[in-house]
Amino acid sequence: MIESKKPMASLGDTAHRFKQQAGEQAASLVQSGMVIGLGTGSTAIFATRRVAARIHSGDLSGIVAIATSRASETAARCLGIPMLTDDIPREIDLTIDGADEVDPAMNLIKGGGGALLREKIVAQASRREIIVVDAGKLSPRLGTHWLLPVEVLEFGWRSQLRLLESLGAIVTPRIADDNLYRTDQGNIILDSRFGPIPDPTGLAGKLEAHAGLVGHGLFIGLASDVIVAGEAGIRHLHRGVEQAVD
Ligand SMILES: O=C[C@H](O)[C@H](O)[C@H](O)COP(=O)(O)O
């Protein structure tokens, strides 16, 4: 079990250092010949950079990667990581991704950066989904600190907004540059404040039952590993079991 230690706000500037530590620790788990998934966000990028450095130093060979967003793909290509395009030809050995909130059962809220749908596709195709976070992301219950992003088609999007409200959320359409934010798929994000979610699995099921609701940021049972860095050092849990960290 991972226990919440500190609220996100109290981490301040040190969060950046912890993100780096978590991301780089995860990159050490990549082995030559692997197909890897590259996550999205300010924590996963540290893993991507370290993987690129290991490739260029000759420490890793035969790596091919798939990105969880256009932004990650651009970054990885710039770093010289060999990339797959839009297909996942076989099971992904290992994916390293960030999260916005992690509960004690290693369930997650993701999608603060809008990449939730591709991230979930890649996570579901991965043998290992390694989540890298600073300690401020730990939460006793999903929804305590973070909004739940819900990706919806533009067609009929207000009906999805009403559905979310009927489930108890305060809903705000995400805005970018004074317009509705668009995901990599051209869809809309409805940021939904549920507060602490008593039954994330039940809520996920209700959301998935609705046409037009393309994805949501609840990642239930998808993380095989969580690597968390904080004042107490780096911890690594693999399927709930504490692992040694170098
Ligand atoms: O859509 C974005 C992703 O789910 C990110 O992995 C998540 O928001 C965490 O991002 P960061 O590491 O920048 O806090």
The ligand as a MOL file (V3000), in Angstrom:
LIG
                    3D

  0  0  0     0  0            999 V3000
M  V30 BEGIN CTAB
M  V30 COUNTS 14 13 0 0 0
M  V30 BEGIN ATOM
M  V30 1 O -2.2860 13.9830 -19.7770 0
M  V30 2 C -1.2890 13.9930 -19.0890 0
M  V30 3 C -0.7850 12.8760 -18.3120 0
M  V30 4 O -1.7520 12.0460 -17.7500 0
M  V30 5 C 0.3470 13.1990 -17.3410 0
M  V30 6 O 1.0890 12.0160 -17.2210 0
M  V30 7 C -0.1380 13.6460 -15.9850 0
M  V30 8 O -0.9530 14.7870 -16.1350 0
M  V30 9 C 1.0430 13.9640 -15.0350 0
M  V30 10 O 1.7720 15.0310 -15.5630 0
M  V30 11 P 2.9950 15.6770 -14.7800 0
M  V30 12 O 4.0490 14.6190 -14.6230 0
M  V30 13 O 3.4320 16.8250 -15.6480 0
M  V30 14 O 2.4790 16.1520 -13.4490 0
M  V30 END ATOM
M  V30 BEGIN BOND
M  V30 1 2 1 2
M  V30 2 1 2 3
M  V30 3 1 3 4
M  V30 4 1 3 5
M  V30 5 1 5 6
M  V30 6 1 5 7
M  V30 7 1 7 8
M  V30 8 1 7 9
M  V30 9 1 9 10
M  V30 10 1 10 11
M  V30 11 2 11 12
M  V30 12 1 11 13
M  V30 13 1 11 14
M  V30 END BOND
M  V30 END CTAB
M  END
